Amino acid sequence: MKRRELTFFAAFGIYHLLFAIVAWQYNLTNPSDAYNYWHLNENWTSYFNVGTDVIKLINYPFSKILGLPFWSGFILYSMIGYYAIFELYKFAQKYINPVNIIIKYLLIGFFLLPNLHFWTSVIGKEPVVFLAITWIIIQQSREKYFSCKNISGWVLLILIRPHVALFMLLAIVITYIIKDKKMNLRKSLVIVVCGLLCVCLYVLTLQLLNRNPLDIAYILERNNASLIAFQRAGSYVPMIDYNMAERLFALNFRPLFFDSHSVYGLILSIENLLTILLFIYILFLLIKSYRFLKLDSFARVSILFFVISSLFFIQRYSCLGIFVRTKVMYMPFVVIVAIQLINSGIKKCAK
């Protein structure tokens, strides 16, 4: 690696580490799940479960055996988050291969946006889940299905958030089906196996929620109850009164300035505005040049993962605080696709 690149990644690491300090200070004044994830009271064997307990099991050696302080947990998770962002940035550079300095700095700029760095520096599921998703999407795009990173990513994702693993698997299966419309024995077997895995993940998810997988009416009823339950939150959004388009916009592009009541809210509003402008431009570009812009497997999986995840989360969440941490799982990948499409559009115009 060149000296300039080493300097950049060192500076990038310091920038990311600052968010660990911010996250630590924020959690001291606004206690959250991070406190419970680190301050454990039960025996380590009680954490052998799917879901949140996996994070507690990971933390047990550091918090209980080594007795490391609360702030050190943010440093540890920040290192996981930085590694994941580092992996994704390296991939994005090669994937996009910027044609000019504008695209290069556009890519860097979006990787410096605060929300991603904040939530990948917090003690909790987000840094580990983001790393798992990054490994899976990158390895899938390279067709390295049995690589250590791909397998590790799937194991982590299924153990911590089986419903997100379900969304990812659905996105990959749909991409596989539409990639080549010809059907053969191998493709049929892959679809059947993946279909069975989707069913298993669905059942596992509903079991964690104490729901009967076959009682769809009750599941929908509990989803509405979940939306209403968020009324107690300070950043409640009346999603139950919104139509589908309004829900999708709220989840992925709010808070905006009218929601902003703090410096943090203002920063997020600026970030969301930039994302909206990027997506509007991409929409215009796709309408204008749809014949020339091709979507590869990375783009298709990323977009489908974004759509499937959004359609699920708008049924469950109605709080700005949950929105900003949830979209960290899928939004960075869609942004990379958007920048790649702009880059491709410039290449076509140059020919």
C-alpha positions as CSV (number, residue, x, y, z in Angstrom):
1,M,0.0,0.0,0.0
2,K,1.3,3.4,-0.9
3,R,2.3,6.0,1.7
4,R,-0.6,8.3,0.7
5,E,-3.1,5.5,1.1
6,L,-1.7,4.5,4.5
7,T,-2.0,8.2,5.6
8,F,-5.6,8.3,4.3
9,F,-6.7,5.1,6.1
10,A,-4.9,6.2,9.3
11,A,-6.7,9.5,9.2
12,F,-9.9,7.7,8.3
13,G,-9.4,5.4,11.4
14,I,-8.9,8.4,13.7
15,Y,-12.0,10.0,12.3
16,H,-14.0,6.8,13.0
17,L,-12.5,6.5,16.5
18,L,-13.8,9.9,17.4
19,F,-17.3,8.6,16.9
20,A,-16.6,5.9,19.5
21,I,-15.9,8.7,22.0
22,V,-19.0,10.5,20.9
23,A,-21.1,7.3,21.2
24,W,-19.6,6.7,24.7
25,Q,-20.4,10.2,26.0
26,Y,-23.9,10.0,24.4
27,N,-24.6,6.8,26.2
28,L,-23.5,8.1,29.5
29,T,-26.1,10.9,29.3
30,N,-28.7,8.9,27.4
31,P,-28.6,5.3,28.7
32,S,-29.4,2.7,26.0
33,D,-29.1,-1.0,25.3
34,A,-25.3,-0.6,25.2
35,Y,-25.2,-0.4,29.0
36,N,-27.1,-3.7,29.4
37,Y,-24.9,-5.4,26.7
38,W,-21.8,-4.6,28.6
39,H,-22.9,-4.8,32.3
40,L,-23.8,-8.5,32.5
41,N,-25.3,-10.1,35.6
42,E,-25.9,-13.7,34.5
43,N,-23.6,-16.7,33.9
44,W,-22.1,-16.9,30.4
45,T,-24.0,-20.1,29.6
46,S,-27.3,-18.3,29.7
47,Y,-26.3,-16.3,26.6
48,F,-26.3,-19.3,24.3
49,N,-29.4,-18.1,22.4
50,V,-30.2,-16.6,19.0
51,G,-30.6,-12.8,18.9
52,T,-29.3,-10.1,21.3
53,D,-27.8,-12.7,23.7
54,V,-25.1,-13.4,21.0
55,I,-23.7,-9.8,21.6
56,K,-23.7,-10.4,25.4
57,L,-21.8,-13.7,24.8
58,I,-19.2,-11.8,22.7
59,N,-18.9,-9.2,25.4
60,Y,-18.7,-11.6,28.4
61,P,-14.9,-12.3,28.2
62,F,-14.1,-8.5,28.0
63,S,-16.6,-7.2,30.5
64,K,-16.8,-10.0,33.1
65,I,-13.6,-11.9,32.9
66,L,-11.1,-9.1,32.0
67,G,-13.2,-6.5,33.8
68,L,-12.7,-3.9,31.1
69,P,-14.4,-0.5,31.6
70,F,-17.5,0.6,29.7
71,W,-15.7,3.0,27.4
72,S,-13.4,0.2,26.2
73,G,-16.4,-1.6,24.7
74,F,-17.0,1.3,22.4
75,I,-13.4,1.2,21.3
76,L,-13.7,-2.6,20.6
77,Y,-16.9,-2.2,18.6
78,S,-15.5,0.8,16.8
79,M,-12.6,-1.4,15.6
80,I,-15.1,-3.9,14.2
81,G,-17.0,-1.1,12.6
82,Y,-13.9,0.5,11.1
83,Y,-12.8,-2.9,9.7
84,A,-16.2,-3.3,8.0
85,I,-16.2,0.2,6.6
86,F,-12.6,-0.2,5.4
87,E,-13.5,-3.5,3.6
88,L,-16.5,-1.9,1.9
89,Y,-14.5,1.2,0.9
90,K,-11.8,-0.9,-0.7
91,F,-14.4,-2.8,-2.6
92,A,-16.2,0.3,-3.7
93,Q,-13.0,1.8,-5.1
94,K,-12.4,-1.1,-7.3
95,Y,-16.1,-1.6,-8.1
96,I,-16.7,2.0,-9.2
97,N,-13.2,2.8,-10.5
98,P,-13.9,6.6,-10.5
99,V,-13.4,8.2,-13.9
100,N,-12.6,11.6,-12.5
101,I,-11.7,13.4,-9.2
102,I,-15.4,14.4,-8.7
103,I,-16.6,10.8,-8.5
104,K,-13.6,10.0,-6.3
105,Y,-14.4,12.7,-3.8
106,L,-18.1,11.9,-4.0
107,L,-17.3,8.4,-2.9
108,I,-15.0,9.6,-0.1
109,G,-17.6,12.1,1.0
110,F,-20.4,9.6,1.4
111,F,-18.1,7.3,3.4
112,L,-17.5,10.2,5.8
113,L,-21.1,10.8,6.6
114,P,-21.6,10.6,10.4
115,N,-24.6,8.2,10.8
116,L,-22.7,5.1,9.6
117,H,-19.6,5.9,11.8
118,F,-21.7,6.6,14.9
119,W,-23.8,3.4,14.8
120,T,-20.8,1.2,13.9
121,S,-19.0,2.5,17.0
122,V,-21.7,1.6,19.5
123,I,-21.7,-1.5,21.8
124,G,-24.5,-3.6,20.2
125,K,-25.7,-5.4,17.1
126,E,-25.0,-2.8,14.5
127,P,-21.2,-3.0,14.0
128,V,-21.2,-6.9,13.9
129,V,-24.3,-7.0,11.7
130,F,-22.9,-4.4,9.3
131,L,-19.6,-6.4,9.0
132,A,-21.6,-9.6,8.3
133,I,-23.7,-8.0,5.6
134,T,-20.6,-6.4,4.1
135,W,-18.8,-9.8,3.9
136,I,-21.9,-11.5,2.4
137,I,-22.6,-8.9,-0.3
138,I,-19.0,-8.5,-1.4
139,Q,-18.3,-12.3,-1.5
140,Q,-21.6,-12.9,-3.3
141,S,-20.7,-10.3,-6.0
142,R,-17.3,-12.1,-6.4
143,E,-19.1,-15.5,-6.5
144,K,-17.0,-16.7,-3.6
145,Y,-19.9,-18.6,-2.0
146,F,-17.8,-20.9,0.2
147,S,-15.2,-18.4,1.3
148,C,-14.5,-18.0,5.0
149,K,-15.8,-14.5,5.0
150,N,-19.1,-15.4,3.3
151,I,-19.7,-18.4,5.7
152,S,-18.7,-16.3,8.7
153,G,-21.0,-13.5,7.6
154,W,-24.0,-15.8,7.2
155,V,-23.4,-17.5,10.6
156,L,-23.2,-14.1,12.4
157,L,-26.2,-12.7,10.6
158,I,-28.4,-15.7,11.2
159,L,-27.4,-15.9,14.9
160,I,-27.9,-12.1,15.6
161,R,-30.6,-11.1,13.2
162,P,-32.3,-14.0,11.4
163,H,-34.9,-11.7,9.9
164,V,-32.2,-9.7,8.2
165,A,-30.6,-12.9,7.0
166,L,-34.0,-13.8,5.5
167,F,-34.1,-10.4,3.6
168,M,-30.6,-10.9,2.3
169,L,-31.3,-14.5,1.2
170,L,-34.4,-13.4,-0.6
171,A,-32.5,-10.6,-2.4
172,I,-29.8,-13.1,-3.5
173,V,-32.3,-15.7,-4.6
174,I,-34.3,-13.2,-6.7
175,T,-31.1,-11.9,-8.2
176,Y,-30.1,-15.4,-9.1
177,I,-33.4,-16.1,-10.7
178,I,-33.5,-13.0,-12.9
179,K,-29.8,-13.1,-13.8
180,D,-30.4,-16.0,-16.2
181,K,-34.0,-16.9,-17.1
182,K,-32.9,-20.3,-18.3
183,M,-33.9,-23.1,-15.9
184,N,-31.8,-26.2,-15.4
185,L,-31.5,-28.9,-12.7
186,R,-28.7,-27.1,-10.8
187,K,-30.6,-23.8,-10.8
188,S,-33.8,-25.6,-9.7
189,L,-32.0,-27.3,-6.8
190,V,-30.4,-24.0,-5.6
191,I,-33.9,-22.3,-5.7
192,V,-35.5,-25.2,-3.7
193,V,-32.7,-25.3,-1.1
194,C,-32.8,-21.5,-0.7
195,G,-36.6,-21.6,-0.5
196,L,-36.4,-24.1,2.4
197,L,-33.8,-21.9,4.1
198,C,-36.1,-18.9,3.8
199,V,-38.9,-20.9,5.4
200,C,-36.5,-21.9,8.3
201,L,-35.4,-18.3,8.8
202,Y,-39.0,-17.1,8.8
203,V,-40.0,-19.7,11.4
204,L,-37.0,-18.8,13.5
205,T,-37.7,-15.1,13.3
206,L,-41.4,-15.6,14.4
207,Q,-40.3,-17.9,17.2
208,L,-38.0,-15.2,18.6
209,L,-41.0,-12.8,18.5
210,N,-43.3,-15.4,20.1
211,R,-45.5,-15.5,17.1
212,N,-47.3,-18.4,15.4
213,P,-45.8,-18.4,11.8
214,L,-49.1,-19.5,10.4
215,D,-51.3,-16.8,12.1
216,I,-50.8,-14.0,9.6
217,A,-53.8,-12.0,10.9
218,Y,-52.3,-11.9,14.4
219,I,-48.8,-11.0,13.1
220,L,-50.2,-8.0,11.2
221,E,-52.2,-7.0,14.3
222,R,-49.0,-7.1,16.5
223,N,-47.2,-5.1,13.8
224,N,-49.7,-2.3,14.2
225,A,-49.5,-2.6,17.9
226,S,-45.7,-2.1,17.6
227,L,-46.2,1.0,15.5
228,I,-48.5,2.5,18.2
229,A,-46.2,1.4,21.1
230,F,-43.5,3.9,19.8
231,Q,-45.7,6.8,20.8
232,R,-43.8,6.8,24.1
233,A,-40.6,7.6,22.2
234,G,-39.5,11.2,22.0
235,S,-39.0,11.0,18.2
236,Y,-42.2,9.2,17.4
237,V,-43.4,9.2,13.8
238,P,-47.1,8.4,13.2
239,M,-46.4,5.6,10.6
240,I,-49.7,3.9,11.2
241,D,-51.4,7.0,9.7
242,Y,-49.1,7.1,6.7
243,N,-49.5,5.5,3.3
244,M,-46.8,3.2,1.9
245,A,-44.9,5.9,0.1
246,E,-44.9,8.1,3.2
247,R,-43.7,5.3,5.3
248,L,-40.8,4.4,3.0
249,F,-39.7,8.0,2.8
250,A,-39.9,8.5,6.6
251,L,-37.8,5.3,7.2
252,N,-35.1,6.1,4.7
253,F,-34.9,9.9,4.5
254,R,-35.9,11.3,7.8
255,P,-35.2,13.2,10.0
256,L,-35.2,16.3,7.8
257,F,-34.9,19.9,9.0
258,F,-38.5,20.1,10.2
259,D,-37.8,17.1,12.5
260,S,-34.5,18.6,13.8
261,H,-34.5,19.7,17.4
262,S,-30.8,19.3,18.2
263,V,-27.3,19.5,16.6
264,Y,-27.4,15.7,16.0
265,G,-30.8,16.1,14.2
266,L,-29.4,18.9,12.1
267,I,-26.4,16.8,11.0
268,L,-28.7,13.9,10.1
269,S,-31.0,16.2,8.2
270,I,-28.1,17.4,6.0
271,E,-27.0,13.8,5.5
272,N,-30.5,12.8,4.5
273,L,-30.9,15.7,2.1
274,L,-27.6,14.8,0.4
275,T,-28.9,11.2,0.0
276,I,-32.2,12.4,-1.4
277,L,-30.5,14.6,-4.0
278,L,-28.3,11.7,-5.0
279,F,-31.3,9.4,-5.4
280,I,-33.2,12.0,-7.4
281,Y,-30.3,12.4,-9.8
282,I,-30.0,8.7,-10.2
283,L,-33.8,8.5,-11.0
284,F,-33.3,11.1,-13.6
285,L,-30.3,9.3,-15.0
286,L,-32.1,5.9,-15.2
287,I,-35.1,7.5,-17.0
288,K,-32.8,9.2,-19.5
289,S,-30.2,6.5,-20.1
290,Y,-31.9,3.2,-19.0
291,R,-30.7,1.4,-22.1
292,F,-27.1,2.0,-21.4
293,L,-27.0,1.5,-17.6
294,K,-26.7,-2.1,-16.6
295,L,-27.2,-3.5,-13.1
296,D,-24.8,-6.2,-12.1
297,S,-25.3,-8.7,-9.3
298,F,-23.9,-6.4,-6.6
299,A,-26.3,-3.6,-7.7
300,R,-29.3,-6.0,-7.9
301,V,-28.7,-7.6,-4.5
302,S,-28.1,-4.2,-2.9
303,I,-31.3,-2.7,-4.3
304,L,-33.5,-5.7,-3.5
305,F,-32.1,-5.9,0.0
306,F,-32.9,-2.2,0.4
307,V,-36.5,-2.7,-0.9
308,I,-37.2,-5.9,1.1
309,S,-35.8,-4.6,4.3
310,S,-37.7,-1.3,4.0
311,L,-41.0,-3.0,3.3
312,F,-40.5,-5.0,6.5
313,F,-39.3,-2.3,8.8
314,I,-42.1,0.2,7.9
315,Q,-44.5,-2.4,9.4
316,R,-42.6,-2.5,12.7
317,Y,-40.9,0.8,13.5
318,S,-42.2,4.4,14.0
319,C,-39.4,6.2,15.7
320,L,-36.7,8.4,14.1
321,G,-34.0,7.0,16.4
322,I,-34.7,3.5,15.2
323,F,-34.9,4.7,11.6
324,V,-31.3,6.1,11.6
325,R,-29.7,3.0,13.1
326,T,-31.8,0.5,11.0
327,K,-30.9,1.9,7.6
328,V,-27.2,1.6,8.3
329,M,-27.7,-2.1,7.4
330,Y,-28.6,-1.4,3.8
331,M,-28.3,2.3,2.8
332,P,-24.4,2.4,2.2
333,F,-24.7,-0.4,-0.4
334,V,-27.4,1.4,-2.3
335,V,-25.3,4.6,-2.2
336,I,-22.4,2.8,-3.7
337,V,-24.6,1.5,-6.5
338,A,-25.9,5.1,-7.1
339,I,-22.3,6.5,-7.4
340,Q,-21.4,3.6,-9.7
341,L,-24.3,4.4,-12.0
342,I,-23.2,8.1,-12.2
343,N,-19.7,6.9,-12.9
344,S,-21.0,4.6,-15.7
345,G,-23.1,7.4,-17.1
346,I,-20.0,9.7,-17.4
347,K,-18.1,6.9,-19.1
348,K,-20.9,6.4,-21.7
349,C,-21.0,10.2,-22.4
350,A,-17.2,10.2,-22.8
351,K,-17.3,7.6,-25.6
